[in-house]
Amino acid sequence: MLSIYILTYNEELDIAACIASALLSDDVVVVDSFSGDRTIEIASQYPVRIVQHQFESHGRQRTWMLQEVVPRHEWVYILEADERMTPELFAECVQAAQSDRHCGYYVAERVLFMNRWIRRSTQFPRYQLRLLRHGQVWFS
């Protein structure tokens, strides 16, 4: 199993679908940057932990989250609020987390428009470090 952290700031349009997709995990944490919209209100309707921290930069927000919000599981997946965790991705992450070979994995995002993958007009594959072993990775 793995924990899923969701980074948010004014994501009332996306947060419900994002959390719903992340509930494949039994440990979902919403890390909010003091949203001024209904993000927290919506997130509070789900079985998730919610913490808030003032945003300084993406790297500092992620490092703060990893240092201050202890996950239930050794492995963590970082999800942005406008992204979705698919069952296939979750299964692949669980399988990768069973190996001791690496402390992190890069994931290529797929940009979808009207439920269709936009293959040639984006930067695919653009890899980002998303799955990591807690306590062994930090961001700057």
Backbone as a chain_set.jsonl record, in Angstrom:
{"seq": "MLSIYILTYNEELDIAACIASALLSDDVVVVDSFSGDRTIEIASQYPVRIVQHQFESHGRQRTWMLQEVVPRHEWVYILEADERMTPELFAECVQAAQSDRHCGYYVAERVLFMNRWIRRSTQFPRYQLRLLRHGQVWFS", "coords": {"N": [[0.849, -1.182, 0.0], [0.315, 2.358, -0.365], [0.737, 5.797, 0.565], [-1.065, 8.74, -0.35], [-0.431, 11.987, -1.235], [-2.04, 15.035, -1.794], [-1.607, 18.003, -3.39], [-2.844, 21.266, -2.994], [-4.382, 24.363, -4.017], [-6.835, 26.587, -4.101], [-8.681, 24.803, -5.496], [-11.345, 24.04, -5.949], [-12.859, 23.168, -8.125], [-11.672, 20.826, -9.018], [-10.984, 19.182, -6.853], [-12.761, 17.236, -5.679], [-13.073, 15.127, -7.592], [-10.406, 14.393, -7.806], [-9.75, 13.508, -5.176], [-11.592, 11.397, -4.99], [-10.531, 9.648, -6.881], [-8.126, 9.063, -5.657], [-8.78, 7.581, -3.45], [-8.224, 4.931, -3.628], [-6.192, 4.352, -2.034], [-5.701, 3.882, 1.5], [-4.819, 5.988, 2.884], [-4.983, 9.174, 2.452], [-3.851, 12.402, 2.021], [-4.563, 15.762, 2.104], [-2.81, 18.512, 1.214], [-2.955, 21.695, 1.701], [-2.622, 25.051, 0.505], [-3.699, 27.223, 1.999], [-6.249, 27.825, 0.715], [-8.631, 30.038, -0.79], [-11.104, 29.469, -1.651], [-13.69, 26.97, -1.905], [-12.236, 24.652, -1.462], [-11.241, 23.31, 0.913], [-13.619, 22.883, 2.319], [-14.956, 21.113, 0.576], [-13.096, 18.989, 0.458], [-13.246, 18.155, 3.086], [-15.437, 16.539, 3.182], [-14.687, 14.009, 2.632], [-12.952, 10.932, 3.56], [-10.23, 11.883, 4.488], [-7.036, 13.191, 5.52], [-6.394, 16.559, 6.374], [-4.17, 19.163, 5.975], [-2.668, 22.381, 6.388], [-0.423, 24.657, 4.862], [1.56, 27.448, 4.289], [2.295, 28.388, 1.006], [5.472, 28.456, -0.503], [7.277, 27.638, -2.476], [7.237, 25.097, -5.034], [9.102, 23.054, -4.471], [9.801, 23.564, -1.749], [7.301, 23.294, -0.538], [6.722, 20.606, -0.965], [8.893, 19.402, 0.376], [8.423, 20.309, 3.015], [5.965, 19.038, 3.483], [6.731, 16.329, 3.361], [8.434, 16.205, 5.555], [6.894, 17.035, 7.744], [4.326, 15.861, 7.748], [3.474, 12.887, 8.574], [3.315, 9.916, 6.813], [1.116, 7.019, 6.599], [2.156, 4.884, 5.329], [5.167, 3.444, 3.951], [5.782, 4.204, 1.36], [5.075, 6.951, -0.799], [2.867, 8.752, -2.878], [2.798, 11.607, -4.858], [0.298, 13.715, -5.789], [-1.2, 16.026, -7.938], [-3.907, 18.364, -7.667], [-5.382, 18.639, -10.012], [-5.041, 16.294, -11.275], [-5.514, 12.719, -11.745], [-5.635, 9.612, -10.035], [-5.289, 6.612, -11.478], [-6.701, 3.274, -11.477], [-4.923, 1.496, -12.711], [-2.437, 2.847, -12.626], [-2.157, 3.057, -9.85], [-1.966, 0.312, -9.114], [0.413, -0.336, -10.418], [2.177, 1.312, -9.018], [1.993, 0.235, -6.42], [3.097, -2.257, -6.902], [5.719, -1.5, -7.701], [6.598, -0.4, -5.31], [7.154, -2.591, -3.774], [9.669, -3.386, -4.24], [13.133, -3.186, -3.353], [14.963, -1.841, -4.808], [14.995, 0.861, -5.636], [14.575, 4.309, -4.542], [12.793, 6.074, -5.467], [10.478, 6.924, -8.102], [9.908, 8.018, -11.397], [7.159, 9.464, -13.132], [5.319, 9.68, -16.108], [3.134, 12.121, -17.147], [-0.166, 12.128, -18.556], [-1.913, 14.208, -20.674], [-5.247, 14.988, -20.83], [-8.043, 15.837, -22.837], [-11.389, 16.46, -23.029], [-11.844, 13.781, -22.415], [-9.979, 12.53, -24.043], [-6.72, 11.513, -24.868], [-4.202, 13.783, -25.396], [-1.82, 13.437, -27.489], [0.267, 14.478, -29.159], [0.533, 17.221, -28.892], [1.524, 17.999, -26.514], [4.049, 17.854, -23.935], [4.642, 15.183, -23.755], [6.67, 12.305, -23.481], [6.771, 13.718, -20.323], [8.55, 13.468, -17.595], [8.086, 13.24, -14.075], [9.145, 13.197, -10.691], [7.252, 11.264, -8.69], [6.475, 9.012, -7.171], [7.733, 7.902, -4.173], [10.017, 6.764, -1.647], [9.366, 7.302, 1.667], [11.233, 9.578, 3.615], [13.6, 9.348, 2.253], [13.837, 11.035, 0.118], [14.032, 14.407, -0.893], [13.034, 17.728, -1.793], [14.09, 20.674, -3.592]], "CA": [[0.0, 0.0, 0.0], [1.044, 3.613, -0.367], [0.004, 7.007, 0.937], [-1.177, 9.705, -1.44], [-0.517, 13.396, -0.851], [-2.611, 15.88, -2.843], [-1.27, 19.414, -3.19], [-3.953, 22.094, -3.46], [-4.586, 25.791, -3.776], [-8.026, 27.017, -4.834], [-8.97, 23.701, -6.414], [-12.708, 23.572, -5.718], [-13.396, 22.515, -9.315], [-11.02, 19.534, -9.261], [-10.599, 18.402, -5.674], [-13.632, 16.081, -5.426], [-12.701, 14.034, -8.502], [-9.048, 13.969, -7.458], [-9.818, 12.696, -3.96], [-12.305, 10.156, -5.306], [-9.6, 8.745, -7.564], [-7.044, 8.71, -4.73], [-9.267, 6.717, -2.374], [-7.678, 3.579, -3.771], [-5.319, 4.255, -0.862], [-6.366, 4.108, 2.779], [-4.182, 7.152, 3.508], [-4.952, 10.304, 1.537], [-3.596, 13.639, 2.75], [-4.676, 16.986, 1.32], [-1.888, 19.534, 1.702], [-3.527, 22.896, 1.106], [-1.865, 26.297, 0.691], [-4.663, 28.218, 2.472], [-7.169, 28.168, -0.362], [-9.665, 31.022, -0.484], [-12.367, 29.003, -2.214], [-14.328, 25.888, -1.16], [-11.403, 23.449, -1.509], [-11.218, 22.634, 2.218], [-14.996, 22.449, 2.601], [-15.22, 19.924, -0.249], [-12.201, 17.914, 0.905], [-13.704, 17.704, 4.407], [-16.519, 15.572, 3.0], [-14.067, 12.72, 2.314], [-12.127, 10.386, 4.646], [-8.846, 12.277, 4.242], [-6.426, 14.129, 6.461], [-6.188, 17.86, 5.743], [-3.221, 20.05, 6.644], [-2.431, 23.595, 5.611], [0.901, 25.242, 4.973], [1.736, 28.561, 3.352], [3.102, 28.024, -0.16], [6.656, 29.264, -0.817], [7.672, 27.135, -3.794], [6.855, 23.693, -5.144], [10.078, 22.236, -3.756], [9.68, 23.739, -0.302], [6.023, 22.743, -0.096], [6.86, 19.149, -0.944], [9.811, 19.022, 1.454], [7.705, 20.514, 4.278], [4.97, 17.981, 3.579], [7.406, 15.06, 3.655], [9.042, 16.265, 6.881], [5.948, 17.347, 8.815], [3.095, 15.075, 7.683], [3.943, 11.505, 8.552], [2.38, 9.026, 6.117], [0.896, 5.707, 7.214], [2.89, 3.871, 4.575], [6.556, 3.769, 3.621], [5.832, 4.813, 0.038], [4.183, 8.1, -0.971], [2.653, 9.26, -4.235], [2.414, 13.021, -4.852], [-0.707, 13.94, -6.81], [-1.705, 17.394, -8.027], [-5.368, 18.339, -7.591], [-6.003, 18.517, -11.336], [-4.671, 14.982, -11.794], [-6.287, 11.597, -11.233], [-4.955, 8.338, -9.825], [-6.049, 5.536, -12.116], [-6.441, 1.965, -10.86], [-3.732, 0.906, -13.329], [-1.268, 3.518, -12.055], [-2.064, 2.661, -8.45], [-1.456, -1.058, -9.068], [1.826, -0.309, -10.806], [2.921, 1.916, -7.912], [2.053, -0.757, -5.34], [4.071, -3.271, -7.319], [7.056, -0.896, -7.651], [6.946, -0.165, -3.908], [7.56, -3.848, -3.152], [11.078, -3.596, -4.552], [14.106, -2.391, -2.593], [15.98, -1.388, -5.755], [15.004, 2.313, -5.837], [13.877, 5.098, -3.518], [11.828, 6.934, -6.127], [10.13, 6.608, -9.483], [9.354, 9.099, -12.211], [5.927, 9.124, -13.828], [4.988, 10.589, -17.218], [1.709, 12.468, -17.115], [-0.924, 12.178, -19.815], [-2.851, 15.319, -20.701], [-6.5, 14.599, -21.463], [-9.004, 16.889, -23.155], [-12.659, 15.827, -23.388], [-11.61, 12.336, -22.254], [-9.069, 12.005, -25.06], [-5.318, 11.787, -24.615], [-3.568, 14.673, -26.367], [-0.523, 12.785, -27.597], [1.334, 15.153, -29.891], [0.615, 18.662, -28.662], [2.037, 18.234, -25.171], [5.448, 17.485, -23.75], [4.717, 13.767, -23.413], [6.565, 12.042, -22.052], [7.448, 14.622, -19.402], [8.621, 12.69, -16.364], [8.208, 13.938, -12.806], [9.272, 12.301, -9.541], [5.955, 11.235, -8.016], [6.412, 7.911, -6.208], [8.998, 7.919, -3.443], [10.103, 6.145, -0.322], [9.374, 8.387, 2.656], [12.471, 9.741, 4.372], [14.798, 9.207, 1.415], [13.795, 11.992, -0.981], [13.663, 15.778, -0.553], [12.986, 18.627, -2.942], [14.66, 22.009, -3.338]], "C": [[0.889, 1.238, 0.0], [0.137, 4.744, 0.06], [-0.022, 7.943, -0.262], [-1.344, 11.101, -0.85], [-1.058, 14.171, -2.044], [-2.313, 17.33, -2.497], [-2.367, 20.289, -3.776], [-3.752, 23.576, -3.174], [-5.729, 26.234, -4.696], [-8.401, 26.003, -5.92], [-10.391, 23.175, -6.267], [-13.31, 22.862, -6.934], [-12.864, 21.098, -9.506], [-10.897, 18.627, -8.05], [-11.472, 17.177, -5.437], [-13.242, 14.898, -6.309], [-11.307, 13.514, -8.187], [-9.064, 13.075, -6.231], [-10.5, 11.367, -4.245], [-11.376, 9.157, -5.991], [-8.505, 8.247, -6.624], [-7.487, 7.748, -3.638], [-8.995, 5.236, -2.613], [-6.742, 3.289, -2.605], [-6.15, 4.47, 0.403], [-5.73, 5.271, 3.54], [-4.03, 8.252, 2.468], [-4.833, 11.571, 2.376], [-3.7, 14.804, 1.781], [-3.785, 18.028, 1.979], [-2.254, 20.826, 0.988], [-2.705, 24.134, 1.456], [-2.791, 27.456, 1.036], [-5.539, 28.736, 1.337], [-8.223, 29.162, 0.115], [-11.024, 30.628, -1.032], [-12.908, 27.854, -1.349], [-13.503, 24.598, -1.125], [-11.462, 22.662, -0.199], [-12.599, 22.098, 2.574], [-15.326, 21.164, 1.839], [-14.375, 18.753, 0.223], [-12.654, 17.33, 2.241], [-14.823, 16.676, 4.327], [-15.994, 14.157, 2.728], [-13.226, 12.228, 3.49], [-10.637, 10.627, 4.387], [-8.343, 13.126, 5.402], [-6.175, 15.433, 5.709], [-5.219, 18.659, 6.604], [-3.044, 21.279, 5.757], [-1.038, 24.131, 5.91], [1.045, 26.314, 3.904], [2.701, 28.166, 2.238], [4.265, 28.996, -0.331], [7.161, 28.922, -2.218], [7.26, 25.671, -3.842], [7.803, 22.798, -4.356], [9.94, 22.346, -2.255], [8.371, 23.173, 0.239], [6.119, 21.222, 0.015], [7.79, 18.694, 0.181], [9.146, 19.197, 2.809], [6.727, 19.365, 4.515], [5.629, 16.663, 3.99], [8.029, 15.039, 5.049], [8.005, 16.349, 7.993], [4.682, 16.49, 8.844], [3.484, 13.609, 7.502], [2.898, 10.623, 7.856], [2.208, 7.725, 6.884], [1.75, 4.626, 6.566], [4.287, 4.374, 4.222], [6.676, 4.506, 2.288], [4.738, 5.859, -0.107], [4.075, 8.428, -2.45], [2.174, 10.696, -4.115], [1.521, 13.28, -6.061], [-1.114, 15.411, -6.789], [-3.226, 17.331, -8.119], [-6.043, 18.217, -8.951], [-5.62, 17.206, -12.028], [-5.559, 13.906, -11.174], [-5.386, 10.375, -11.086], [-5.814, 7.262, -10.471], [-5.779, 4.222, -11.385], [-5.181, 1.307, -11.424], [-2.454, 1.528, -12.767], [-1.075, 3.106, -10.6], [-1.471, 1.255, -8.318], [0.022, -1.105, -9.425], [2.688, 0.285, -9.7], [3.061, 0.946, -6.742], [3.083, -1.827, -5.667], [5.498, -2.724, -7.236], [7.524, -0.722, -6.211], [7.38, -1.444, -3.186], [9.038, -4.164, -3.389], [11.96, -2.707, -3.673], [15.168, -1.77, -3.501], [16.094, 0.122, -5.839], [14.293, 3.015, -4.685], [12.882, 6.056, -4.15], [11.62, 6.53, -7.569], [9.537, 7.838, -10.16], [8.134, 8.587, -12.968], [5.701, 10.15, -14.936], [3.49, 10.859, -17.182], [1.109, 12.425, -18.514], [-1.913, 13.321, -19.71], [-4.079, 14.874, -21.487], [-7.354, 15.831, -21.709], [-10.257, 16.206, -23.679], [-12.5, 14.3, -23.451], [-10.75, 11.72, -23.348], [-7.646, 12.443, -24.731], [-4.771, 12.64, -25.754], [-2.118, 14.219, -26.49], [0.569, 13.683, -28.177], [1.457, 16.65, -29.627], [1.085, 19.004, -27.253], [3.494, 17.8, -25.104], [5.603, 16.009, -23.394], [5.88, 13.101, -24.133], [7.399, 13.037, -21.241], [7.412, 13.958, -18.033], [8.796, 13.589, -15.152], [8.315, 12.904, -11.688], [7.983, 12.354, -8.741], [5.854, 10.147, -6.958], [7.751, 7.835, -5.498], [8.877, 7.242, -2.095], [10.264, 7.272, 0.697], [10.69, 8.399, 3.434], [13.737, 9.628, 3.553], [14.851, 10.19, 0.253], [13.359, 13.347, -0.433], [13.704, 16.599, -1.825], [13.617, 19.956, -2.575], [13.923, 23.027, -4.176]], "O": [[2.073, 1.164, 0.328], [-1.084, 4.66, -0.067], [0.891, 7.936, -1.088], [-2.264, 11.363, -0.075], [-0.595, 13.991, -3.171], [-2.714, 17.823, -1.443], [-2.78, 20.089, -4.918], [-3.06, 23.974, -2.237], [-5.588, 26.247, -5.919], [-8.428, 26.324, -7.108], [-10.622, 21.979, -6.442], [-14.198, 22.026, -6.769], [-13.543, 20.259, -10.097], [-10.722, 17.418, -8.204], [-10.946, 16.146, -5.018], [-13.097, 13.781, -5.814], [-11.058, 12.313, -8.292], [-8.461, 12.001, -6.237], [-10.036, 10.321, -3.791], [-11.431, 7.96, -5.711], [-8.013, 7.13, -6.782], [-6.643, 7.156, -2.965], [-9.489, 4.386, -1.872], [-6.527, 2.134, -2.235], [-7.173, 5.154, 0.376], [-6.06, 5.513, 4.701], [-3.07, 8.263, 1.698], [-5.602, 11.789, 3.312], [-3.012, 14.837, 0.76], [-3.973, 18.382, 3.143], [-1.911, 21.027, -0.177], [-2.165, 24.249, 2.556], [-2.695, 28.535, 0.451], [-5.561, 29.931, 1.042], [-8.65, 29.132, 1.27], [-11.992, 31.376, -0.891], [-12.596, 27.791, -0.16], [-14.041, 23.544, -0.785], [-11.712, 21.457, -0.219], [-12.726, 20.98, 3.074], [-15.909, 20.237, 2.401], [-14.884, 17.641, 0.373], [-12.465, 16.14, 2.495], [-15.12, 16.01, 5.318], [-16.78, 13.217, 2.609], [-12.827, 13.029, 4.335], [-9.884, 9.695, 4.103], [-9.125, 13.699, 6.16], [-5.788, 15.413, 4.54], [-5.421, 18.812, 7.809], [-3.242, 21.224, 4.543], [-0.547, 24.069, 7.037], [0.689, 26.097, 2.746], [3.795, 27.668, 2.503], [4.073, 30.211, -0.307], [7.434, 29.805, -3.031], [6.966, 25.072, -2.807], [7.362, 21.888, -3.654], [9.959, 21.334, -1.555], [8.335, 22.634, 1.345], [5.645, 20.632, 0.986], [7.504, 17.709, 0.862], [9.282, 18.332, 3.674], [6.669, 18.797, 5.606], [5.129, 15.966, 4.873], [8.142, 13.976, 5.661], [8.212, 15.795, 9.073], [4.029, 16.408, 9.884], [3.785, 13.167, 6.393], [1.737, 10.591, 8.264], [3.044, 7.367, 7.714], [2.03, 3.59, 7.169], [4.543, 5.578, 4.2], [7.568, 5.336, 2.11], [3.624, 5.687, 0.388], [5.064, 8.387, -3.183], [1.247, 10.98, -3.357], [1.933, 13.089, -7.205], [-1.345, 15.973, -5.719], [-3.773, 16.34, -8.604], [-7.173, 17.735, -9.032], [-5.852, 17.039, -13.225], [-6.266, 14.157, -10.198], [-4.496, 10.137, -11.903], [-6.947, 7.033, -10.049], [-4.74, 4.074, -10.743], [-4.453, 0.635, -10.693], [-1.497, 0.815, -12.465], [0.047, 2.838, -10.171], [-0.575, 1.033, -7.503], [0.793, -1.835, -8.801], [3.804, -0.18, -9.464], [4.131, 0.849, -6.141], [3.848, -2.249, -4.8], [6.394, -3.415, -6.751], [8.71, -0.878, -5.92], [7.924, -1.368, -2.084], [9.582, -5.101, -2.805], [11.563, -1.603, -3.3], [16.162, -1.233, -3.013], [17.185, 0.634, -6.09], [13.516, 2.405, -3.95], [12.191, 6.782, -3.435], [12.469, 5.881, -8.181], [8.766, 8.589, -9.563], [8.084, 7.431, -13.388], [5.874, 11.35, -14.721], [2.681, 9.931, -17.186], [1.79, 12.656, -19.513], [-2.675, 13.392, -18.746], [-3.982, 14.446, -22.637], [-7.386, 16.753, -20.893], [-10.201, 15.46, -24.657], [-12.949, 13.637, -24.386], [-10.791, 10.507, -23.555], [-7.403, 13.593, -24.365], [-4.865, 12.269, -26.924], [-1.281, 14.59, -25.666], [1.705, 13.637, -27.704], [2.403, 17.28, -30.099], [1.048, 20.165, -26.846], [4.089, 17.426, -26.115], [6.605, 15.626, -22.789], [6.05, 13.334, -25.33], [8.602, 13.17, -21.463], [6.363, 13.896, -17.392], [9.546, 14.565, -15.184], [7.658, 11.864, -11.73], [7.656, 13.394, -8.17], [5.2, 10.351, -5.936], [8.792, 7.717, -6.144], [7.805, 7.159, -1.496], [11.18, 8.088, 0.599], [11.188, 7.354, 3.854], [14.835, 9.79, 4.085], [15.81, 10.182, -0.518], [12.441, 13.433, 0.382], [14.331, 16.212, -2.811], [13.677, 20.325, -1.403], [14.237, 24.216, -4.121]]}, "num_chains": 1, "name": "protein.A"}
